[in-house]
Amino acid sequence: MKSKSTLGFGFVACLVAFAWCANAIDLTPHFSDMTVGGLVQRRMFFVDGNQKVSVNMDFQTRVEAGSGGAVFRFLRVPNAFLILRPSPMSADEPFVGVSLLRYREAAHRFLPPGVASVESLEEISDPITSHGWHSFRFAYSYIEQGTPRICSVTFINIRPEEQIVMLVAAPSKDFDDAAHRSWFIVRTWQVLPAENGPAAPSSVEENPGR
């Protein structure tokens, strides 16, 4: 029979885990219609507790659910994408020392299976500092089905207790364009005013993608 102290510890641990999950941002894209100047506009947002978080997209960008979060595709950049998803790491793990080795291993696991000629291109501390975020980026080149590609994996602490991952991948010749478009999206991260009403999930077809 388990002691009361053991049961109590397990119960508290479950409460802590539940509270963390409840507070974690849902990076599945949701949509709502807003009337601006008499025109109905559809806006994409994420659910963050009782708040909505939105990013701006131009008319050449599409978003769908997939890979555990949101997958953005660019009509002008074929075979390129941006993924925003929860991190397999933890925000309390610093981007230094032994933890950095674990981040490096985690970043490498985001590469597609079966790719060849993988090379590390860069490792950059705090490539994204807007919103007071802390981040670390890894970038790799590789060959996928005969095509040279580049993938960057950026771990972003959006707050002290929560971390997300930003993945950008494209054919090597198009990577700078895809990275620029991805940065445009992420830098517009904003909490929507409360008057937009409670968040209501929409039915979005899941894309199994990468």
HUUR-V146034 format. One line per field, one symbol per residue. ss: DSSP state (a for helix, b for strand, c for the rest). phi: phi as a letter, one per 30 degrees, with the letter a starting at -180 (. if undefined). Layout:
ss: ???
phi: ???
This chain:
ss: cccaaaaaaaaaaaaaaaaaaaaccbbbbbbbbbbbccbbbbbbbbbbccbbbbccccccbbbbbbccbbbbbbccccccbbbbbbccccccccccaaaaaaaaaaaaaccccccbbbbbbbbbbccccaaacbbbbbbbbbbbccbbbbbbbbbbbbbccbbbbbbbbbbaaaaaaaaaaaaaaaaccbbccaaacccccccccbbccc
phi: .dddddddddddddddddddddcddcdddcbbcbcbiicdccbcaccbiccccbbdbddccbbbdlhiacccbcddbeicabbcadddcbddcddbhddddddddddddddddidbhdbdcabbdhdbbdiidcabccbbcacbhicdbbbcbcdbddaecbbbbccbbaeedcdedddddddedddceaddedddjddbdcdbddcdgd
